[in-house]
Structure formats: structure tokens, C-alpha cells
């Protein structure tokens, strides 16, 4: 199924001979000073997007690329937008309810969940073996831990 952004990119490529070089990105959350919808060139630094929106209201933030439900948390703002960037959400970390985390017991939930459809098996297995900081072995994204739903909801 194609979304409206993909259809528009196809139209521009075919009718106007224009490659996909920019995306409309929604900037939102309680920690960003000015919420906006911006046409951003692909590859733009997220830190520059934040500056363009007036900066942040808080130092302790959770930055999410992609939206609050399916987005992935960003370890820092020194990342660039990609062609799939459609939203950047900046939340005040002190206002986020923290659930208690339990050690992984290698349950079958991981194998039975839809998570396997979203992420590779290697990332899922790696998430149970050690906490994520900057995981260069599997290049996993976000804060991974059991239960597997934590990957879907950062």
C-alpha cells in the first residue's frame, strides 16, 4: 500500500523529473519550542532542525524519529534525516512514566510476537543479551529490552 507522501514523490519523479531530495517532516512534542511542519532536505542534521524550531524547552529529552507509537528513540541529536523521516517528536523525559524493567528470561514471547515481522532476528536476540547503548555489532536502533513491545513503543 502506498501512502500520500510516496504517491507525491512518484508524481514529482514522473511528471516533473524531480528526484526525492526533500520530505515534509512534522516537528512536535512538549520539549520543542515551536511545533511545525517543514519541508526538509533529506540528510539535514536533526540538531539544525531543532535550532530552526527555536530550540528545546528542556535538557532531559526523549527524541523520537517517526512518531510516538512506531518511532525509534534517538540516542542524541547528532543524526541526519533520511528519506523515511516523516516526524520528529521531542518529549520531556521527566514527564514520561517509567515502567519497571525485568531481566530477560528468554521467553517465547519474542518468537511469537509481531516484532519478528518488524525487526531482524539478530536484533531481537541481541536485545535480550545486553542493554543497548551504541551497539555497533548489529547496528540496532532504539532502546531494546524485553518485553519485545518496548522496541515498538520507545
C-alpha positions as CSV (number, residue, x, y, z in Angstrom):
1,X,0.0,0.0,0.0
2,X,1.3,3.5,-0.9
3,X,0.9,6.5,1.4
4,X,0.3,10.0,0.2
5,X,4.0,11.0,0.5
6,X,5.1,8.1,-1.7
7,X,2.4,8.9,-4.3
8,X,3.5,12.5,-4.4
9,X,7.2,11.5,-4.7
10,X,6.2,9.3,-7.7
11,X,4.2,12.1,-9.3
12,X,7.2,14.5,-8.9
13,X,9.6,12.0,-10.3
14,X,7.5,11.1,-13.3
15,X,5.7,14.4,-14.1
16,X,8.4,16.9,-13.1
17,X,11.6,14.7,-13.4
18,X,12.4,15.7,-9.8
19,X,14.2,13.2,-7.6
20,X,13.3,12.7,-3.9
21,X,15.5,15.2,-2.2
22,X,13.2,16.6,0.5
23,X,10.4,15.5,2.8
24,X,7.7,17.1,4.8
25,X,8.5,16.4,8.4
26,X,6.3,17.1,11.4
27,X,8.1,18.5,14.4
28,X,6.2,18.1,17.6
29,X,6.3,17.3,21.3
30,X,6.2,19.2,24.6
31,X,10.0,19.8,24.6
32,X,10.3,21.7,21.3
33,X,9.6,25.4,21.4
34,X,7.9,25.8,18.0
35,X,5.9,22.9,16.5
36,X,6.0,22.9,12.8
37,X,5.5,21.0,9.5
38,X,8.7,21.7,7.5
39,X,9.9,20.7,4.0
40,X,13.4,19.4,4.9
41,X,16.1,18.3,2.6
42,X,17.0,14.6,3.1
43,X,20.2,14.4,5.1
44,X,19.6,17.6,7.1
45,X,21.1,17.4,10.7
46,X,18.4,17.0,13.3
47,X,20.2,19.5,15.5
48,X,19.7,22.2,12.8
49,X,16.0,21.3,12.6
50,X,15.7,21.8,16.3
51,X,17.5,25.1,16.2
52,X,15.2,26.3,13.3
53,X,12.2,25.5,15.6
54,X,13.5,27.7,18.4
55,X,15.4,25.0,20.3
56,X,14.3,22.8,23.2
57,X,12.4,23.6,26.4
58,X,14.3,21.0,28.4
59,X,17.7,19.4,28.5
60,X,16.5,16.0,29.6
61,X,14.5,14.9,26.5
62,X,13.5,11.8,24.6
63,X,13.8,12.4,20.9
64,X,11.8,10.0,18.7
65,X,12.2,9.7,14.9
66,X,9.0,8.6,13.3
67,X,6.3,9.4,15.9
68,X,5.3,8.3,19.4
69,X,3.8,4.9,18.5
70,X,6.1,3.3,15.9
71,X,9.1,5.7,16.1
72,X,12.6,4.8,17.3
73,X,14.3,6.7,20.1
74,X,17.4,8.7,19.1
75,X,20.4,8.5,21.4
76,X,21.3,12.1,20.5
77,X,20.5,14.9,18.0
78,X,23.7,14.3,16.0
79,X,21.8,12.3,13.4
80,X,20.5,13.3,9.9
81,X,17.1,13.0,8.4
82,X,16.6,10.1,6.0
83,X,14.1,9.5,3.2
84,X,11.7,7.8,5.6
85,X,11.8,10.7,8.1
86,X,8.2,11.9,8.5
87,X,8.1,13.1,12.1
88,X,10.4,14.1,14.9
89,X,8.9,14.1,18.4
90,X,10.7,15.7,21.4
91,X,9.3,14.7,24.8
92,X,10.3,15.9,28.3
93,X,11.9,12.8,29.8
94,X,10.9,13.7,33.4
95,X,7.2,13.5,32.4
96,X,7.4,10.0,30.9
97,X,6.1,7.2,33.1
98,X,8.9,4.6,33.5
99,X,7.8,1.0,33.7
100,X,9.8,-1.4,35.8
101,X,12.1,-3.5,33.6
102,X,12.8,-7.1,34.4
103,X,15.7,-9.3,33.3
104,X,15.1,-11.3,30.1
105,X,14.2,-14.9,30.8
106,X,14.3,-16.0,27.1
107,X,10.6,-16.4,26.9
108,X,8.8,-17.4,23.7
109,X,7.0,-14.0,23.5
110,X,9.7,-12.7,21.2
111,X,9.3,-15.5,18.8
112,X,5.5,-15.3,18.8
113,X,5.1,-11.6,18.6
114,X,4.8,-9.4,15.5
115,X,8.2,-8.0,16.4
116,X,9.8,-10.6,14.2
117,X,8.0,-9.0,11.3
118,X,9.4,-5.6,12.1
119,X,13.0,-6.3,13.0
120,X,15.5,-8.9,12.2
121,X,16.1,-11.9,14.5
122,X,19.6,-10.8,15.2
123,X,18.5,-7.5,16.7
124,X,15.8,-9.2,18.8
125,X,18.3,-11.8,20.2
126,X,20.9,-9.1,20.8
127,X,18.3,-7.0,22.8
128,X,18.0,-9.7,25.4
129,X,21.7,-10.4,25.7
130,X,22.8,-6.9,26.8
131,X,21.5,-3.4,27.3
132,X,21.7,-1.1,24.3
133,X,24.0,2.0,24.3
134,X,25.7,2.2,21.0
135,X,25.5,-1.2,19.5
136,X,27.9,-1.4,16.6
137,X,27.7,-5.2,16.3
138,X,24.2,-5.3,14.9
139,X,23.6,-1.6,14.3
140,X,20.4,-1.9,16.3
141,X,18.3,1.3,16.8
142,X,16.5,2.5,19.9
143,X,16.3,1.2,23.4
144,X,15.9,-2.5,23.2
145,X,14.9,-4.7,26.1
146,X,12.3,-7.3,27.0
147,X,9.4,-7.4,26.6
148,X,9.7,-7.0,22.8
149,X,6.9,-4.4,22.8
150,X,9.5,-1.9,24.2
151,X,11.0,-1.7,20.7
152,X,7.7,-0.7,19.2
153,X,6.9,1.8,21.9
154,X,10.2,3.6,22.8
